[in-house]
Amino acid sequence: MVNESFFNGLIYCMVVLAVVVFASLYFVTAGYGLFRTKRWGWSINNKLAWVLMELPVFLVMFAIWSLSPLKWHLPQLVLFGLFELHYFQRSLVFPFLLKGQSKMPVVIMLMGILFNVINGVIQGGGLYWFPNPDFEQGVSYLLRWNAMAGILLFLIGMAINLHSDHVIRHLRKPGDSQHYLPQKGMYRYVTAANYLGEIIEWTGFAIAAGTLAAWVFPIWTAANLVPRAHAIYNRYKEEFGEEALGKRKRIIPFVY
């Protein structure tokens, strides 16, 4: 268990760094997926990279939970379960649903691992080392408006994220290499519906947890994904034309 002052300092540093990352990513687009280029260096199989990048946070959170005397305390257990559900899908299901033979730059994977480990420590610490004092209410806490609304929002966001990933995976028929504009689900409103779902997920998690540590996650998620959604929107506009995009926004329906 880390010192509380150090833990709080880490949280504030991560928030400041998120602002820097947010601004930077409007000028430098991370070179994975649609934007991968050779200048990002050595790349490895995309499926393997996703497992190696996402599994550490699942394991870090599991380790913190397993060593905590609060492991069976209900508010923490529910939030722990939601967190691990997301990362089980992201690290051990999602990669094996990916189609094609695309690759991910190793440098991107390593940056992802670094963030995930730090974030796992922050989220685990926020649940088990320095938890919300109101968690002591047990079941009563889960019946509070913020807990119920946050959990519902998390599940809605996860559903949007999973459905949007499904839409993307099924844009092409086997052997087809053309690019297509996704049209179904929340893609009718934004060009980065999967990112929208993820931001909703972690905003719901933070509302349910009610801690500054939990808010680090949606802040970082937005800092990383909002600029990328902007880049995707511009790529689609170049490829398909502004008329094809219609009234779609980048990541927030009707707003941005």
Backbone torsions as a table, in degrees:
resi	resn	phi	psi	omega
1	MET	NA	134.8	-176.8
2	VAL	-88.6	163.5	176.0
3	ASN	-66.3	140.9	-175.5
4	GLU	-65.1	-37.7	178.7
5	SER	-63.7	-42.3	177.3
6	PHE	-63.5	-42.4	-179.2
7	PHE	-61.3	-46.3	178.8
8	ASN	-65.1	-37.7	177.0
9	GLY	-62.6	-39.0	177.7
10	LEU	-62.6	-41.0	178.8
11	ILE	-60.6	-48.9	-178.1
12	TYR	-65.4	-38.2	177.4
13	CYS	-63.1	-39.7	179.9
14	MET	-67.4	-35.8	178.1
15	VAL	-66.2	-44.8	178.9
16	VAL	-63.2	-43.6	179.9
17	LEU	-63.8	-34.3	178.1
18	ALA	-61.3	-38.9	177.9
19	VAL	-63.0	-43.3	179.0
20	VAL	-63.0	-45.0	179.7
21	VAL	-62.8	-42.8	179.9
22	PHE	-56.7	-49.3	-179.5
23	ALA	-66.0	-41.5	-176.3
24	SER	-64.7	-38.1	-174.9
25	LEU	-72.5	-7.6	171.4
26	TYR	-80.0	-12.6	179.9
27	PHE	-112.6	-26.9	179.3
28	VAL	-127.4	114.4	-179.6
29	THR	-89.2	124.5	-179.6
30	ALA	-56.3	131.4	-170.3
31	GLY	-86.3	57.8	173.3
32	TYR	-127.7	163.3	180.0
33	GLY	61.9	-128.4	-177.1
34	LEU	-59.0	-23.9	-172.3
35	PHE	-110.2	15.7	-179.9
36	ARG	-70.0	132.0	174.7
37	THR	-135.2	164.6	-177.6
38	LYS	-65.5	-23.4	-177.4
39	ARG	-67.5	-12.0	177.0
40	TRP	-85.0	2.1	172.5
41	GLY	86.5	-161.2	-174.7
42	TRP	-58.4	134.0	179.8
43	SER	-121.6	153.4	177.1
44	ILE	-126.1	171.2	-179.9
45	ASN	-50.6	131.5	-174.8
46	ASN	-60.0	-41.2	-179.4
47	LYS	-61.8	-48.7	179.7
48	LEU	-62.1	-42.4	-179.2
49	ALA	-61.3	-41.9	-179.8
50	TRP	-64.8	-40.5	178.3
51	VAL	-62.9	-49.1	-177.9
52	LEU	-64.7	-30.4	-177.5
53	MET	-80.4	-38.5	-172.2
54	GLU	-96.0	-26.7	-176.7
55	LEU	-64.5	-35.3	-178.7
56	PRO	-56.1	-39.8	-178.2
57	VAL	-68.8	-35.1	175.0
58	PHE	-59.7	-44.0	-177.7
59	LEU	-72.7	-38.1	177.9
60	VAL	-62.2	-48.1	179.2
61	MET	-62.5	-40.7	179.5
62	PHE	-62.9	-40.9	179.8
63	ALA	-64.1	-43.9	179.2
64	ILE	-63.6	-42.9	178.0
65	TRP	-61.6	-46.5	-174.2
66	SER	-66.0	-27.3	-178.6
67	LEU	-92.4	-4.0	-175.3
68	SER	-90.1	139.5	174.1
69	PRO	-71.5	-10.3	-179.7
70	LEU	-97.4	13.7	-170.5
71	LYS	-59.3	-27.5	-178.5
72	TRP	-103.9	9.3	177.5
73	HIS	-73.6	127.8	-162.8
74	LEU	-60.7	-48.2	-179.3
75	PRO	-58.1	-46.1	178.4
76	GLN	-64.1	-39.3	-176.9
77	LEU	-63.8	-40.7	179.0
78	VAL	-64.4	-46.6	-179.5
79	LEU	-67.4	-39.4	174.6
80	PHE	-58.5	-44.6	-179.7
81	GLY	-61.8	-41.7	178.6
82	LEU	-64.4	-44.8	179.8
83	PHE	-59.6	-49.1	-177.9
84	GLU	-69.2	-32.2	176.2
85	LEU	-60.2	-46.4	178.9
86	HIS	-59.8	-47.7	-173.4
87	TYR	-79.4	-21.7	170.7
88	PHE	-65.1	-45.7	178.6
89	GLN	-65.0	-41.9	-174.4
90	ARG	-71.8	-31.7	-175.8
91	SER	-100.4	-27.5	-172.9
92	LEU	-122.2	-2.5	176.3
93	VAL	-120.9	-58.4	-177.1
94	PHE	-50.2	-47.4	-177.3
95	PRO	-59.2	-33.2	-175.6
96	PHE	-86.1	-3.3	172.7
97	LEU	-92.4	-14.5	-178.8
98	LEU	-63.4	141.4	179.1
99	LYS	-106.3	162.6	177.7
100	GLY	83.7	-175.4	-176.1
101	GLN	-120.5	34.8	-177.7
102	SER	-68.5	162.5	-177.4
103	LYS	-127.4	163.9	176.7
104	MET	-125.1	133.2	175.8
105	PRO	-59.4	137.7	-178.8
106	VAL	-61.0	-36.5	-179.4
107	VAL	-62.9	-37.3	176.5
108	ILE	-65.5	-44.1	179.0
109	MET	-59.9	-44.3	-178.3
110	LEU	-65.6	-39.4	176.2
111	MET	-64.1	-38.0	176.9
112	GLY	-64.2	-41.5	178.1
113	ILE	-61.9	-45.4	-179.6
114	LEU	-59.4	-47.9	178.9
115	PHE	-62.4	-44.8	-176.0
116	ASN	-62.8	-39.4	178.8
117	VAL	-65.4	-46.8	179.0
118	ILE	-62.9	-43.4	-179.6
119	ASN	-66.2	-36.8	176.4
120	GLY	-61.2	-40.6	177.1
121	VAL	-64.6	-43.2	-179.1
122	ILE	-65.8	-46.8	-177.9
123	GLN	-69.1	-41.5	176.5
124	GLY	-64.9	-42.0	178.3
125	GLY	-63.9	-36.7	179.1
126	GLY	-68.3	-24.2	177.5
127	LEU	-90.1	-38.2	-167.8
128	TYR	-119.8	-24.3	179.2
129	TRP	-92.7	-47.4	-178.4
130	PHE	-132.1	66.9	-172.7
131	PRO	-74.8	164.6	171.7
132	ASN	-58.7	123.8	-179.4
133	PRO	-56.4	-26.9	-179.2
134	ASP	-70.5	-13.5	176.0
135	PHE	-59.6	-23.0	-179.6
136	GLU	-63.3	-15.6	178.5
137	GLN	-72.8	-10.9	177.5
138	GLY	64.6	-128.6	-178.4
139	VAL	-57.1	-35.9	-179.3
140	SER	-58.8	-35.4	178.8
141	TYR	-63.7	-40.9	-178.3
142	LEU	-67.8	-15.3	178.3
143	LEU	-93.9	-1.7	176.3
144	ARG	-73.3	155.3	-174.7
145	TRP	-59.3	-40.7	-175.9
146	ASN	-68.2	-37.0	179.5
147	ALA	-67.7	-47.0	-178.7
148	MET	-65.9	-44.8	-179.9
149	ALA	-65.1	-41.3	-179.2
150	GLY	-65.4	-43.9	179.2
151	ILE	-64.2	-41.6	177.9
152	LEU	-62.6	-43.5	179.6
153	LEU	-63.1	-40.8	177.2
154	PHE	-57.9	-47.3	-177.4
155	LEU	-67.0	-37.6	176.4
156	ILE	-63.8	-45.9	179.3
157	GLY	-61.7	-41.4	179.4
158	MET	-64.3	-40.1	178.7
159	ALA	-63.6	-42.6	177.8
160	ILE	-62.5	-44.0	-179.0
161	ASN	-62.2	-47.3	-178.3
162	LEU	-66.1	-43.4	-179.9
163	HIS	-65.5	-39.8	-179.6
164	SER	-65.4	-40.6	175.2
165	ASP	-61.5	-39.5	178.8
166	HIS	-62.0	-43.5	179.3
167	VAL	-60.4	-47.2	-179.4
168	ILE	-60.6	-42.7	-177.1
169	ARG	-65.2	-25.8	-174.2
170	HIS	-107.6	21.6	175.9
171	LEU	-71.8	-32.1	-176.7
172	ARG	-110.8	148.0	170.3
173	LYS	-87.1	159.9	-179.5
174	PRO	-53.2	131.4	179.0
175	GLY	88.9	-10.7	-179.6
176	ASP	-84.4	134.9	179.8
177	SER	-119.1	6.7	-179.9
178	GLN	-74.4	159.6	175.3
179	HIS	-96.1	143.0	179.6
180	TYR	-133.0	151.4	177.3
181	LEU	-87.4	118.0	179.3
182	PRO	-63.5	140.6	-171.9
183	GLN	-125.3	-15.9	-170.5
184	LYS	-95.0	163.7	176.7
185	GLY	60.8	-138.0	-178.9
186	MET	-72.8	-7.7	174.5
187	TYR	-68.3	-11.0	173.3
188	ARG	-71.4	-17.1	-175.5
189	TYR	-115.0	-30.1	-179.1
190	VAL	-139.8	157.5	179.4
191	THR	-90.5	-5.2	178.0
192	ALA	-129.9	60.9	-175.6
193	ALA	-65.5	-34.4	178.0
194	ASN	-62.8	-38.0	178.0
195	TYR	-69.8	-39.1	175.6
196	LEU	-56.3	-46.0	-179.7
197	GLY	-60.6	-39.5	-178.2
198	GLU	-69.3	-39.1	177.3
199	ILE	-64.2	-41.2	177.3
200	ILE	-62.4	-43.6	178.2
201	GLU	-51.6	-56.6	-172.0
202	TRP	-78.1	-21.4	170.2
203	THR	-67.3	-42.7	176.4
204	GLY	-61.5	-41.3	177.8
205	PHE	-60.1	-44.7	-179.0
206	ALA	-66.3	-39.6	177.6
207	ILE	-63.3	-43.2	-179.0
208	ALA	-67.2	-38.7	-177.9
209	ALA	-76.8	-37.1	177.8
210	GLY	66.9	33.0	178.7
211	THR	-127.2	155.0	176.5
212	LEU	-64.1	-36.4	178.3
213	ALA	-57.5	-43.8	-179.1
214	ALA	-65.6	-32.5	-179.6
215	TRP	-71.6	-18.1	175.2
216	VAL	-57.4	-37.3	-173.7
217	PHE	-67.5	-54.1	178.2
218	PRO	-64.1	-30.4	176.5
219	ILE	-62.5	-47.3	179.5
220	TRP	-68.9	-37.5	178.7
221	THR	-60.7	-45.5	178.3
222	ALA	-66.3	-41.1	-179.5
223	ALA	-60.9	-34.2	-179.3
224	ASN	-84.3	-41.7	-169.0
225	LEU	-92.8	-28.5	180.0
226	VAL	-63.9	-49.0	176.2
227	PRO	-62.0	-35.7	178.8
228	ARG	-67.9	-37.0	175.8
229	ALA	-61.6	-37.3	176.8
230	HIS	-63.0	-43.4	179.0
231	ALA	-65.2	-40.1	178.3
232	ILE	-64.5	-42.1	178.6
233	TYR	-58.7	-46.0	-180.0
234	ASN	-65.4	-38.4	177.6
235	ARG	-63.6	-44.7	178.5
236	TYR	-63.4	-37.9	-179.7
237	LYS	-64.6	-39.6	178.0
238	GLU	-67.3	-39.2	-172.6
239	GLU	-82.0	-39.2	-174.0
240	PHE	-111.9	-16.2	179.9
241	GLY	95.0	151.2	-177.1
242	GLU	-63.9	-32.8	-179.4
243	GLU	-64.9	-37.0	179.6
244	ALA	-67.0	-33.8	178.4
245	LEU	-70.7	-30.5	178.8
246	GLY	61.5	-130.5	-177.8
247	LYS	-94.0	8.3	178.6
248	ARG	-59.3	143.0	172.9
249	LYS	-101.2	-176.6	-177.9
250	ARG	-78.3	-55.3	-173.3
251	ILE	-145.6	-22.2	177.4
252	ILE	-113.4	112.2	-176.4
253	PRO	-51.9	132.1	176.0
254	PHE	69.0	-3.1	-174.6
255	VAL	-119.1	-60.1	-174.9
256	TYR	-145.4	NA	NA
